[in-house]
Amino acid sequence: MDKFSRPAPGALLARVPTLGGVTPGQLVLIVEDEPDIAEVLEVYLRREGFRTERASTGPGALRLHRAARPDLVLLDVNLPELDGFEVLRRIRETAQTPVIMVTAFAEDLDKLLGLKMGADDYVVKPFSPLEVVARVGAVLRRAGVQTGGQPLRFAGLELDPLAVRVRVAGHRLDVTMTEYRLLEHLLRHRGRVCTRAELLEVALPDSDALERVIDTHLWNLRRKLEAAGQRNIIQTVRGVGFRLADE
């Protein structure tokens, strides 16, 4: 297997660290057309108490996503019949399931960032299965965070930290957990500019993603806000970061 070296089964289980803050039994859909890689990831994830389902094609991934309703999708870019980008696009049409993209090529990563696809994180092959498991746990922890406190209101927006929910003019706005955390941070720090590095730490604290990923998530968030009638809420301060517009 050329993606990573495969240890002996006994060593494989012994070396996996225990993850904290993850709900036992959460379902991860592994979408990978190389059986050896899918098998190793499945062993590591199950060792940590996750349930798993596997798909090896794009259409199969979409069918399982509809039927099994996973808590997270681990989605390879290069799939037969329907590639990972198209699978992600179709998932995002109906659901905000956390998705971690797996890519083997730099051009795929550029496309992922450039097309504002809405993934929650990404990993690049060759990778350590331990890294992938850690990323899965981190994304699921972020998706399950409830911060508490009173609702935050601004210019027709209402953010409810207890329900982890965003409303615009009383109507629910579907956002990913990463988008929610970005919006919450900007709301809690009205009146000042938040740097990309700061927002990256808030939204993706366990990721080694580049700072430009923040632009991608904020682009998606702005698009959703504009579709709901809220334009120019989030402003770019060139060379510094982002802030909320004056109410």
Beta strands, then each sheet from edge to edge (+ up, - down):
strand 1: 27-31
strand 2: 51-55
strand 3: 72-76
strand 4: 99-103
strand 5: 121-124
strand 6: 152-154
strand 7: 157-160
strand 8: 165-168
strand 9: 171-173
strand 10: 194-195
strand 11: 234-237
strand 12: 241-244
sheet 1: 2+ 1+ 3+ 4+ 5+
sheet 2: 6+ 7- 8+ 9-
sheet 3: 10+ 12- 11+
end
